[in-house]
Amino acid sequence: MNWIKNAFGFIGRYFSLLVVAGVFVWSAASIALYRSQEAGENEIVIRLGHWQLEASVREGIDEMAKEYSELHARLHPGAPKITIKQDAIPEGTYGQWVGTQLMGGTAPDILQVGAQLPDNIWLSYYNRYFQPISRYAQAPNPYNATNELAQVPLRQTFKDGMKTAYVTEMQEYMSFPLSLFGVRIFYNKNLLKQLTGLDEAPLDYREFLAACEKIKSQVNPANGQAYIPIAGSAYHFAHWDSMMFSPVTYGCIRRGDLNRDAFVGNDETYVAFKTGALDFHYPPLACWLKMVREVTDEFQTGYTGLGRDEAVFLFAQQRAVFMTTGTWDARSLQEQAKGQFEVGIMDFPLPSADDPVYGKVVEGRIYESPGAGFRFAVTRSSQHFEEALDFLMFLSGKEGNEKLNKIIGWIPAIKGTEIDPLLKAFDPHLEGIYGAVSFTLGGNTSITWGQQYDLYKVNQVSFEDFAKNFTEYYIKNGRKDFIEQQKDWRRGMQRNEQYLAGIRARAILSDKAYRESADEGERERLAQERESAWVRYRAITYARQLWNEINHARDMKRIEQTELPEGWVGPYEYSDKVIARIRERLEKEAGAEVAPPPTPEEADEAVAGPAPGEESAPATEKPAKKAKKSSKKKAKKAAEAVEAPAEEPAE
Amino acid sequence: MKFFRAFLPLLLAAAILSGCGSSDSAASGGTVADRIDAAWQNYRLNEWSLALRDFESAIADTEPGGEDWAMCQYGIATTWAQRRPGEDPKKAREMYQELLAKAPRSAMAPWTELALARMIHLVPVGQDPDYPEVRKLYKAIEDKYPGHLAAKEAFMYRMSTLIASLEDGLMNEAAAELEKFVQGESQEFVGSSYSLLSVVYNMTGQQEKRLWAEENAFDKTEVDPADPSVEFAWAYWNLACISEFELGDFARARKYYNELMEKYPSDIRIHGCKSALKRMDDIEERIREDIRLGRPTARPETEKADADKPEA
């Protein structure tokens, strides 16, 4: 019995050490066993890692892998059998897992890329651990050989032109994006009918709010509490904000887009506020905030403190009628609702053109850019690059991509593919409006914005107080935060310089290869390569290094502006000089007697009010005039807009 | 304790062994050219140590002062100048200077001089470069290597510093030089020069000339055909806006708005284009009515967004 006692004593003394040793042995054995099981004789195993735990995704990949394996066996008899195995890793740990696998040289052949880690980390990973696929992106996909895309280069077979796969910093295509995504409102059709009598969810904003009110007024017999019109959370608010609320600010470009590039940058927003060109009473901003309040009043109480799952729970339990989510949840929500209720998908409601509040401000639906996600890249450590690449080509072929997405319930990324009828509502709006202001100057300004906006969302602060509190802080402290943010521009130039040196060397070496080649045919190819390398070098030099200094100087000049210059007109308004010019042309065209252009006084008179018997100016003009007066600047004798410099686009 | 002493080395050995794996750390073999290629490839992958290893392995097999030597020397110096972290600008500068001393006529000499000038120009964050000195260095490269791409690049940098001063005198000086440059025989950086010219014309209120420069810049822009992010929707928009708001040239504005819609039907600015076309129709209609009634035309100060303030 002594030995038992000794054994317990030993375990007690070295318990922690034994645990560590045990875990180590177990890990080593697991890895060894996993690897040994991977490939049989005359078999190639391609491993694929991703973070999509949805059952339909795993099912889709398995199904396509099986199909690919069979196809490969048919097309290449005698070649090793190909087996695809997937590692589905939870989102929360995917970033760390990828890093560990890549650095340890044990990464799967194919990895899902582009999220779960910051962009700069992905960039360094692409650089070191992934194979560029540019060469293949320029050639047709062999899996399209029998369809209308047979002669089309791979990149042009994608609905988004493979934009999301291109890494500008590397000038290389790195991944295959396999699906498109979108966000819409899902609703419980049965509950909607039961509570409002409606068969379909209303797309008109006012009717939607009325339906919400009706829902809210009824008690759920299951728990004795009122039904919740919209299941919300911090996660879901972001959907509503980006898809429905922010686009209301589009009209701000008419006051704040000082460089007329169709956007209002954070510096422009700041200057527009500082000079009085914009304030929160400007209709697009006031309407935006009004809409935020109106819609979030239909969320359940305390939604800002809740996470995604809690809202989904309310929806699945039939306690809430509406909930936003994306294509990624479409299939699983349907599965959850099966046998209980029917899921409908609707677009975000829109105010009608004659809406008394929003009609003149909301100009249309949000613009949605067709950017593809669910991207996969081949790792450098893969022993089977050709096979891994071929599998991704198969998934990017028209038929393969359609089938994969049909199984998963997502939108295919390839042109000419059929969309699942359930997802028709996700068709992107390729024409529309978009959010046009940015209050994020960085530092404390951004923090204050977040705090004030949060308070406003939950009705803890009134519109007037929100507008006053934030504007005061913003105008007083924004400059400091902007200057701090601007320090990055020189750092950016240094990064560009590092990058350009590599591109330049490639061009110089291609010059050398061309000079030294004796083969005529080869020389032709090398001449093209050389030309392309230098064009690329000059294009990047121009886009990245020449403009930074000039744009920075102009930004700094603009940010110091404290008032609107004399004769200022909005960026999308005509100056008196331009009006006179148009009139002169029209008079000539009409063959009318050329009258002298109106004097500024005449112009002012005309704006102040029509002469008796004349037609009234459109009613919409009056508030703007008031707004201008409130900025204490009389827009007289405008020769030209003082600030209307179009700048080169940022990289 | 006896067990612990016996077990610890075992654990350590296991831990060390588990960290061992295959790596590509073996020096690249092959010709000097192969090693230079591999070195630049490593440079582009930010594998600084591997790049240095390959450059140094290649330079050992070259004749000092020769073209290959100069390329290796340039590569090593550039790696020391650009690597982050671990940069050594002093060492880089000395190596560049050694290159110029030993291979003053090599193909890498102009690029080396440009690299030295760039080191003076790109000062650390928080500092300002000595612009007159930087311009002098760029000008020296232009004079020493006329027609060489490095000289043209130096010229472009010099122009950008003149324009970034936002001082009328310096901007006009740049305009004069750029106007001469675009009339010259150079095929490179011509589009960029027109683009810089348009900035000067805009800042100095010469809108007709600005449009002319922008149109030329657009015509002569060099494009990397492989880059899917290259698109010209922005350029069409810019040309249309200048035509519409600065010159009142609606025919040209319509042409550019329409071209944008035709060539980039899913661009974010499509709604803006349609609004612009309607805006121009409306103002023309209104002015025609004014002409018909013989009354002056007032500037419409407002847009749709200036609707009645909602009760918020």
Interface residues (C-beta under 8 A of the other chain):
Chain A: F10 Y14 L17 V20 A21 F24 A28 G104 G105 S124 N127 R128 S134 Q138 R155 G161 M162 K163 Y166 T168 M170 Q171 Y250 G251 C252 I253 R254 R255 R260 D261 A262 H281 Y282 P283 P284 A286 C287 L289 K290 V357 Y358 G359 K360 V361 E363 G364 Y367 S369 P370 L430 E431 G432 I433 Y434 F463 K487 D488 R490 R491 M493 Q494 E497 Q498 A501 G502 R504 A505 R506 I508 L509 K512 S532 W534 V535 R536 R538 A539 I540 T541 Y542 Q545 L546 W547 E549 I550 H552 A553 R554 K557 V569 G570 P571 Y572 E573 Y574 S575 D576 K577 V578 I579 A580 R581 I582 R583 R585 L586 E587 A590 A592 A595 P598 T599 E602 A603 D604 E605 A606 V607 A611 E614 E615 A617 P618 A619 T620 E621 K622 P623 A624 K625 A627 K628 A635 A638 E640 A641 A644 P645 A646 E648 P649
Chain B: F3 F4 F7 L11 A14 S18 G21 S22 S23 A33 I36 D37 W40 Y43 R44 L45 N46 E47 M71 G75 T78 Q82 R83 R84 A107 M108 W111 A115 R118 L122 V123 P124 V125 G126 L149 E153 M156 Y157 S160 T161 I163 A164 S165 L166 E188 F189 G191 S192 S195 L196 V199 N202 M203 G205 Q207 E214 T221 E222 V223 D224 P225 A226 D227 P228 S229 V230 W234 W237 N238 C241 I242 F245 E246 L247 G248 F250 P265 S266 I268 R269 I270 H271 G272 K274 S275 R279 I283 E284 I287 R288 E289 D290 I291 L293 G294 R295 P296 T297 A298 R299 P300 E301 T302 E303 K304 A305 D306 A307 D308 K309 P310 E311 A312
